[in-house]
Amino acid sequence: MQKVVGDTGFVVALTNRSDPRHGEVAEVYFQQVEIVLPQTVLAEVAYLIQRDAGAEILIRFLRGLEQSKFVLMALTDWDLLRTAEILTQYQDSRIDFVDASVMAIAERENIVTVLTLDRRDFSLFRPQHCFSFTLLP
């Protein structure tokens, strides 16, 4: 199975059973062997979980990462430069830093599938390694 990368909305919906999209996100999650989780996404997810659900839920989430399908990936120097290029190229579309970093990692790792609820930004972007991303769910 090919590598996939996870975005913030996907992870948040997965962790929140009351999210309207939790069921479809969970179904996609369980179909994966491994999901690349950029550390930029982890930071955003952690902020949102703590803000909306509290520190206890965040702590449980962090402790459960080791047993999850998520594999953390740090940004490289190349990723940071590519992120800046993406932000420059798509400045008018308002793609944010975290999404651009996901795009950069996907390019570096030749990942064509993004697990995201953010269809707009990931549909606008034209990756260097493929015509467009496959977006799930």
C-alpha positions as CSV (number, residue, x, y, z in Angstrom):
1,M,0.0,0.0,0.0
2,Q,1.3,3.5,-0.8
3,K,2.1,6.1,1.8
4,V,-0.5,8.7,2.7
5,V,-0.2,11.9,4.6
6,G,-2.7,13.2,7.2
7,D,-3.9,16.8,7.5
8,T,-5.2,18.6,10.6
9,G,-9.0,18.4,9.9
10,F,-8.7,14.6,9.3
11,V,-6.9,14.0,12.6
12,V,-9.2,16.2,14.6
13,A,-12.4,14.5,13.1
14,L,-10.8,11.1,13.9
15,T,-10.3,12.0,17.6
16,N,-13.7,13.7,18.1
17,R,-16.4,11.0,18.0
18,S,-19.1,13.8,18.0
19,D,-17.6,15.3,14.8
20,P,-20.2,14.9,11.9
21,R,-17.4,13.4,9.7
22,H,-16.0,11.1,12.3
23,G,-17.5,7.9,10.8
24,E,-16.2,8.4,7.3
25,V,-12.8,9.6,8.6
26,A,-12.5,6.5,10.9
27,E,-13.3,4.2,8.0
28,V,-10.5,5.7,5.9
29,Y,-8.1,5.6,8.9
30,F,-8.7,1.9,9.4
31,Q,-8.0,1.1,5.7
32,Q,-4.5,2.6,6.0
33,V,-1.3,0.8,7.1
34,E,0.7,3.9,7.9
35,I,-0.1,7.6,7.9
36,V,2.6,10.2,7.7
37,L,1.8,12.9,10.3
38,P,3.9,16.0,9.8
39,Q,5.0,17.6,13.1
40,T,3.4,20.8,11.9
41,V,0.1,19.0,11.7
42,L,0.6,17.5,15.2
43,A,1.2,21.0,16.6
44,E,-2.0,22.3,15.1
45,V,-4.0,19.2,16.2
46,A,-2.6,19.5,19.7
47,Y,-3.6,23.1,20.0
48,L,-7.2,22.4,18.7
49,I,-7.7,19.4,20.9
50,Q,-6.5,21.2,24.0
51,R,-8.6,24.3,23.2
52,D,-11.8,22.4,22.4
53,A,-11.6,19.3,24.6
54,G,-9.1,20.1,27.3
55,A,-5.7,18.9,28.5
56,E,-6.8,15.5,29.6
57,I,-8.0,14.6,26.1
58,L,-4.8,16.0,24.6
59,I,-2.7,13.9,26.9
60,R,-4.6,10.7,26.0
61,F,-4.3,11.5,22.3
62,L,-0.5,12.0,22.7
63,R,-0.1,8.8,24.7
64,G,-2.0,6.9,22.1
65,L,0.1,8.1,19.1
66,E,2.6,5.3,19.6
67,Q,0.0,2.6,19.1
68,S,-1.7,4.5,16.2
69,K,-1.2,4.3,12.4
70,F,0.5,7.8,12.5
71,V,4.2,8.1,12.0
72,L,5.6,11.5,12.8
73,M,7.7,13.3,10.2
74,A,9.8,16.4,10.8
75,L,10.3,19.1,8.2
76,T,13.7,19.1,6.5
77,D,15.5,22.2,5.3
78,W,14.2,21.3,1.8
79,D,10.7,21.1,3.1
80,L,10.9,24.6,4.6
81,L,12.2,26.1,1.4
82,R,9.5,24.3,-0.6
83,T,6.9,25.5,1.9
84,A,8.0,29.1,1.3
85,E,7.9,28.5,-2.4
86,I,4.3,27.2,-2.2
87,L,3.2,30.0,0.0
88,T,4.7,32.5,-2.4
89,Q,3.2,30.9,-5.5
90,Y,-0.3,30.5,-3.9
91,Q,-0.2,33.7,-1.9
92,D,-3.5,35.0,-3.4
93,S,-5.3,31.7,-2.5
94,R,-4.5,32.0,1.2
95,I,-3.0,28.5,1.6
96,D,-1.6,28.4,5.1
97,F,1.7,27.3,6.5
98,V,0.6,23.9,7.8
99,D,-1.1,23.0,4.5
100,A,1.9,24.1,2.5
101,S,4.2,22.0,4.8
102,V,1.9,19.0,4.2
103,M,2.2,19.6,0.4
104,A,6.0,19.9,0.7
105,I,6.4,16.6,2.6
106,A,4.0,14.9,0.2
107,E,6.2,16.0,-2.7
108,R,9.5,14.9,-1.0
109,E,8.0,11.5,-0.1
110,N,6.2,11.1,-3.5
111,I,2.9,10.8,-1.6
112,V,-0.1,11.3,-3.8
113,T,-2.9,10.7,-1.3
114,V,-3.8,13.3,1.4
115,L,-6.2,12.5,4.2
116,T,-7.9,15.9,4.6
117,L,-11.2,17.6,5.0
118,D,-9.7,20.7,3.3
119,R,-10.6,20.1,-0.3
120,R,-10.2,23.7,-1.4
121,D,-6.5,24.2,-0.7
122,F,-5.3,20.7,-1.7
123,S,-7.4,20.8,-4.9
124,L,-5.9,24.2,-5.9
125,F,-2.3,23.0,-5.5
126,R,-0.5,21.4,-8.4
127,P,2.2,19.1,-7.0
128,Q,5.5,18.7,-8.8
129,H,5.4,14.8,-8.7
130,C,1.8,14.2,-9.9
131,F,-1.0,16.0,-11.6
132,S,-3.0,16.4,-8.5
133,F,-3.5,14.8,-5.0
134,T,-6.0,12.1,-4.3
135,L,-8.1,13.5,-1.4
136,L,-9.7,11.2,1.1
137,P,-12.3,10.9,2.5
